[in-house]
Amino acid sequence: MNAWIANELKGCEFQDKRLGRRFETIMEQLSSGIGRTLPLACQDWTNAKAAYRFLDNQRVTEADILKGHFEATRERVAATAGKILVLHDTTEFSFQSKHPEAIGITHKTTKSYSKAGRPRLHTVTG
């Protein structure tokens, strides 16, 4: 398991060890498919269904899921000297470039439509 994920999850405690293992699996799948929907990140219906069952399980609470992350965040804050920047909104910065791959492509969107009705795509970078 990715070391960062392992550190984020080490404080998580579930009523059943199998739930903890399933959560680790889900987090690994999501981390390798950042920005993807749960079914796409899980890569097949069996794993997606297992993830949905985990999230729907009455023995799993939001507090259970977030506990490890909160503890890891506290440790990072305590170990940091100086100011800490906390971003808490969904602001996006969009830049224009002749070489968008140098900045990072976030997505493509429809800018307008041609007379024939075909979409003209615009690459959003940021």
Secondary structure, 3 states (H helix, E strand, C coil): CCHHHHHHHCCCCCCCHHHHHHHHHHHHHHHHCCCCCHHHHHCCHHHHHHHHHHHHCCCCCHHHHHHHHHHHHHHHHHCCCCCCCCCCCCCCCCECCCCHHHHCEEEEEEEEECCCCCEEEEEEEC
